[in-house]
């Protein structure tokens, strides 16, 4: 079990995190209250206190960034990288009315195409890992599955893609499907994130209709048999 400390604006600042880690050890990672980069390309005194050099901290911290502008995100992510941080967290979950009205935080979920372009830009250009904070849709939970499947499907850390386990799974998939698709994480894979070195595998093929979580969910028999072949071979490869 890993413990992550979520931020609370106005409370969990750098002093709080330092004292908490000292007197209540055991937290694996602290996320900072969100930082909002601007076109002025400079840190305020408060922001500078929130993200000192990473090697001066006695705990692991992840800066959280709040912006809808890819260039601003990449600038501040670069600053964080220069300070020694290995990861930044994108805030697409803040429900504050002021934040949402500016199209930031969970307001980014309102315009999926804009969100697509933003994610593509930041994941392509960021020098360090990106994780994403989001919520179960902007207004209702039913919005989350499409968001997870269609917007956040590539939010996987690069090192997970390079593990021996994933390479074996993709080797089997390619052998039996005849395809060379890149792996991705979609709806139904979230449970795997609670365990180290675990991923969800199958059963949908590219181009298939997504039927999960819908009435009369089913799979065609030929594709079920193909999945059985792939999974059996994958189990054999993993056991070697």
Secondary structure, DSSP 8 states (H G I E B T S, - for coil): ---EE---TTTS-HHHHHHHHHHS---SEEE---B---TT----HHHHHHT--GGG-SS-EEEEE--S-HHHHHHHHHHHHHTT-SEEEEE-----HHHHHTT-GGGGGG-HHHHHHHHHHHHHH-SSEEEEE--S-SS-TTHHHHHHHHTSTT---HHHHTSHHHHHHHHHHHHHH---------TT-GGGGGSTT-----S--TT----TTSTT----HHHHHHHHHHHHHHHHHHH-
